[in-house]
Amino acid sequence: MAALMLLGYAPVEVDVEDPDMTALRDAGLAQRVDREPGRQEFSITREGREVLRVLRKGIVDRLDTPGVL
């Protein structure tokens, strides 16, 4: 989840074999992009943004509930 949150702010240059990014790519939440020759980055997909939106909403809703946390 931390890797997805990081991608939510900007594309990230990461080793293409990074297991977190590979898992996010396989799940359709991140994609590899080639911005410059020899430089590969990962960026968040539309589905990844939707997952972050739902997670953030769930956290805010819990914080607004009396007696929780």
CORLINQUI-V566321 format. One record per run of one state. SS is the DSSP state (A for helix, B for strand, O for the rest). FROM is the first residue (numbers start at 0). LEN is the number of residues. If there is no record, write none. Layout:
{{SS;FROM;LEN} {SS;FROM;LEN}}
This chain:
{{O;0;1} {A;1;6} {O;7;4} {B;11;2} {O;13;5} {A;18;8} {O;26;3} {B;29;7} {O;36;2} {B;38;6} {O;44;1} {A;45;18} {O;63;6}}
